[in-house]
Every structure is written in C-alpha cells, then in structure tokens.
Amino acid sequence: MSDCITVLTTTDSAEKAQDLAATAVGAKVAACAQIDGPITSVYRWEGAVQTDQEWRVLYKTTAGRFAALEAQIRGVHDYDTPEIIATPITDGGDDYLSWIRDETAE
C-alpha cells in the first residue's frame, strides 16, 4: 500500500477553486491539484435540500501531509463546513508516487 492519498474539496466558483489549488501546491502540502466543474451538488443543509453548482478540487499528497493540507484548505476556504475527504491511493506508478512524495517533502 502507498502512503499517498487524494484529498477532495468543493467550492462555489472556478476562481475560488483555482485559489484553493494554487495555494496548496505553492505551500507544498499538495504535489498537484486538479479542478473540474461545474458539477451539480445536491445536499441537505440546515434542514433543507439544496442544489448548487460547485467546482471540485482533487489534491495529491501524502498521508503525512494531510493535517497541513487540511489546515491550508480551512484557512483559504469560505464555507462554514468545507468538504475535506481523504482517500488512500492503494497502488500507482512508482515514478508518479515518488514525485508526490518529493513535491510534498518538508
């Protein structure tokens, strides 16, 4: 099993997604971040079903850098409860996983 993970968040504009991605990569808490969208999110918030357009940011980092990435996302994000979900990368190309480790090394 790899020590690398992907981390997902969403936001309500392409500009905010770009800012979230760029600041994380700039801070070396993520090796890269991919933005896709708009997507349609349907969710329950404050007792009502909401439907909104969002942009998804998918980061690549290591498990050891998760806390720093989470703190960075929370510091930039303007949602009260931002989605921050980590998923393990169980396997991958050795060269790519090594690149993630190198780019996020402290």
C-alpha positions as CSV (number, residue, x, y, z in Angstrom):
1,M,0.0,0.0,0.0
2,S,1.1,3.5,-0.8
3,D,1.5,6.4,1.7
4,C,-0.1,8.7,-0.9
5,I,-3.6,10.0,-0.8
6,T,-6.0,12.1,-2.7
7,V,-8.0,14.8,-0.9
8,L,-11.2,16.2,-2.2
9,T,-12.9,19.6,-1.6
10,T,-15.5,21.6,-3.4
11,T,-16.2,25.3,-3.7
12,D,-18.8,27.6,-5.4
13,S,-16.7,29.2,-8.1
14,A,-13.9,28.5,-10.6
15,E,-11.8,31.4,-9.2
16,K,-12.1,30.0,-5.6
17,A,-11.1,26.5,-6.8
18,Q,-8.1,28.0,-8.6
19,D,-7.1,29.8,-5.4
20,L,-7.5,26.7,-3.2
21,A,-5.4,24.6,-5.7
22,A,-2.6,27.2,-6.2
23,T,-2.1,28.0,-2.5
24,A,-1.9,24.3,-1.6
25,V,0.6,23.5,-4.3
26,G,2.5,26.7,-3.5
27,A,2.7,25.7,0.1
28,K,4.0,22.2,-0.8
29,V,1.1,20.5,1.0
30,A,0.0,19.0,-2.3
31,A,2.0,17.9,-5.3
32,C,-0.8,18.9,-7.7
33,A,-4.4,19.8,-7.7
34,Q,-6.9,19.1,-10.4
35,I,-10.1,21.2,-10.8
36,D,-13.2,20.0,-12.5
37,G,-16.6,21.5,-12.9
38,P,-19.0,22.9,-12.8
39,I,-20.7,20.0,-11.1
40,T,-24.1,19.9,-9.6
41,S,-24.2,19.1,-5.8
42,V,-27.5,18.1,-4.1
43,Y,-27.2,18.1,-0.3
44,R,-29.1,18.7,2.9
45,W,-28.1,21.9,4.7
46,E,-29.9,23.5,7.7
47,G,-32.9,21.2,7.2
48,A,-33.5,21.8,3.5
49,V,-32.4,20.1,0.4
50,Q,-30.1,22.4,-1.6
51,T,-28.9,22.2,-5.2
52,D,-25.9,24.3,-6.2
53,Q,-23.2,24.5,-8.9
54,E,-19.7,23.8,-7.5
55,W,-16.2,23.1,-8.6
56,R,-14.2,20.1,-7.3
57,V,-10.6,20.3,-6.4
58,L,-8.7,17.0,-6.1
59,Y,-5.3,17.1,-4.4
60,K,-2.5,14.6,-4.5
61,T,-0.4,14.4,-1.3
62,T,1.0,12.0,1.3
63,A,-0.8,10.8,4.4
64,G,1.8,12.6,6.5
65,R,0.9,15.9,4.9
66,F,-2.8,15.6,5.3
67,A,-3.1,17.7,8.5
68,A,-1.1,20.5,6.9
69,L,-3.3,20.3,3.7
70,E,-6.5,20.3,5.8
71,A,-5.3,23.3,7.7
72,Q,-4.4,25.1,4.5
73,I,-7.8,24.3,2.9
74,R,-9.6,25.6,6.0
75,G,-7.5,28.7,6.0
76,V,-8.5,29.6,2.5
77,H,-12.0,28.1,2.2
78,D,-15.0,30.3,2.9
79,Y,-17.6,27.5,3.6
80,D,-18.7,27.0,7.2
81,T,-18.2,23.3,6.8
82,P,-15.9,22.6,3.8
83,E,-15.9,19.1,2.3
84,I,-12.4,17.6,3.1
85,I,-12.3,13.9,2.3
86,A,-9.1,11.8,2.0
87,T,-8.9,8.6,0.1
88,P,-5.9,6.3,0.1
89,I,-4.0,5.6,-3.2
90,T,-3.6,1.8,-2.8
91,D,-1.3,1.5,-5.8
92,G,0.2,3.5,-8.6
93,G,3.2,4.1,-10.8
94,D,6.3,4.2,-8.7
95,D,7.7,7.2,-10.5
96,Y,4.4,9.2,-10.0
97,L,4.1,8.3,-6.3
98,S,7.8,9.2,-5.8
99,W,7.1,12.6,-7.4
100,I,4.2,13.2,-5.0
101,R,6.5,12.4,-2.1
102,D,9.3,14.6,-3.4
103,E,7.0,17.6,-4.1
104,T,5.4,17.5,-0.6
105,A,8.5,16.8,1.4
106,E,9.0,19.2,4.3
